Amino acid sequence: MNIFEHYLFSLSEAPISILDNGIPLNKYTSLDLSETNKELKGVKITNPDACQIYIEEEVLNKDNALVAYGGYLEKRNIYADKSSFSGNEETIRNIHLGIDYWAKAGTNVIVPLEGVVHSFKNNNTSGDYGPTIILEHNLKGEQFYTLYGHLSIESLNNIVVGELLTKGDVLAQLGTPDINVNYAPHLHFQVIKDLGNYKGDYPGVCNQKDTTFYRNNCPNPNLLIKL
């Protein structure tokens, strides 16, 4: 691990619930949506209904779970029908930079660490995040950001830039496919070291040639969450 990864790991000693506190951590199960997963052959993974059926029937039900999670640095086919992700073999954006938590629409999203609201935005282009919130964290002398995408539109109604949120607060709820711009309901959670000039948005998927940069700037969120 590099210095920032060690720092991120030091911020939590135990696993953190990032969705509804009523969902015990033993009801989370891992999910593989990479292009190498042979179980996805024949599944129209770009279709939100087909994706949700696969997750519910082939993952959650089989594992007696309520949340399926995973996806950091996965190379995925789920973006194949979305023009903003297209390109040649080198420039196509299909490498996922956060962890997704797949659960029912309306599920509460929980603040994992104390922070303030940095920015929010409805990124409503097809294939984007839909409603998105970014928190700024200043802990142990370091500053970094966390991004929460694919939320409900109501999640943006009463939020205020600069608002202080503590660990365990309800931040938002998961959106439906029509609101989260054509994905099955889930939370995209991403850690960002340097946000640059972005507000309410930051790339959540990159191409092969930029992977090293984004891997360094967006470390594995599970260093913090520890599932």
Beta strands, then each sheet from edge to edge (+ up, - down):
strand 1: 28-30
strand 2: 67-70
strand 3: 95-96
strand 4: 99-102
strand 5: 108-110
strand 6: 115-123
strand 7: 130-139
strand 8: 142-149
strand 9: 164-165
strand 10: 170-173
strand 11: 186-192
strand 12: 205-206
sheet 1: 1+ 2+ 4- 11+ 8- 7+ 6- 9+
sheet 2: 3+ 12-
sheet 3: 5+ 10-
end
